[in-house]
Amino acid sequence: MSGIIDVFAGDPRRLLPLWLALMSLVLFAVMGVDKRRAKMGAWRVPEKTLFLLALLGGALGGVLGMRTFRHKTKHWTFAWGFPILALLQLALCFWLFGRGGGV
């Protein structure tokens, strides 16, 4: 376990890609669950929750979830918002790793 901690201790920027991947997996799964619930007429995940997960780093997973499950594709706030957030998050990664020589 200390080996994993040592990898991130030297450069905390290494946590960002891991965080973005984790949040993307979470939002991807939530999009799938919400689509299934929509088909069944069951309780739905609030749109604010979907956007919060995207803002917290899961935008790429949200985009992939929209495409995979064909969910929220007609809502312009999702169709444009998730891809823009994903680009901003990826740009942040590239900018952080471009500074100081990267990892």
N, C-alpha and C positions, 0 to 999 in steps of 0.2 A: 504494500500500500504506500509506503514511503517513496517508492520509485515514481509512482504516479504524481504524488505531491511535488516531488523534486522537479519533474518536467515542467510544471506550471509555476513553480516558485521563481525560477530564473527569469521568466518573462510572462507576466500575467496576461499579456495580449493573446497568448495561446488559448486562453479560455473562451474568447469571443467566438471563434468558429464552432467550438464544441457547444456553446450556449445556443447559437443560431441553429445548429443542427438539431439539438434537443427540442427547442421550441417549435421548430418546423415539423418535427415528428408529432408533437402534441397537437398542433393546429391541424395537421393533415388528418389525424385520427378523429378529432372533434368535428371536422367537416364531414367525414364519413358517417359518424354517428348522427349528426344533425340531418343529413340527407335521408338516412334510414328512418329517422323519426318523422320527417316531413312526409314520407311516403305512407307511414302508418297512421298519420294524424295524431301523433303523440306530442307530449311536451317538447318544446324546441329550445335549443341553445340561443340565448339572446344575442342579437347582432352586436351589441356593445361588447360582449364577451369575446366574440370572434375577432373584433377589431383590437381589443386589448391584447389578445394573444399574438396578433400580427405585430402590434407596436412593440411588444416585449421580445421580438426577434423571430417570430414564426411566419413572417410574410411569405417566404418562399414555399413553405409547407401549405400555406393558404392558397397560393396560386396553383400548386400541384393538386391540391384537394379540389379546387374549383374545376380544374380540367378533368381529373380522374372521375369524380362523382357527378359532374355536370350540375354543380350546386352553386347557387348565387351568381350565375353567369349573366343573368339579365339585370342585375342590380348594378348600376354604373358605379356606385360607391365601392363595391367589391371588385368589379371588373377593372377599374382603374386604380383604386386605392391599394389593393394588395400588390400588384406589380410595381407600382411606384415605391411602396415601402420596401419591397424586396430589393429593388435596385439601390435604394439608399442604404440598406443594411449591408449589401455586398460592397458598395462603394466605401462604406466605413471600414470594412475589413481590409480592402485593398489599400486604403489610405493609411490605416494604422500599421500594416505590415510593410508598406513602402517607406515609412519613417524609420530611421535607425537600422536599416538593413534587413528587416524582416526576421523570420525565424528559421 
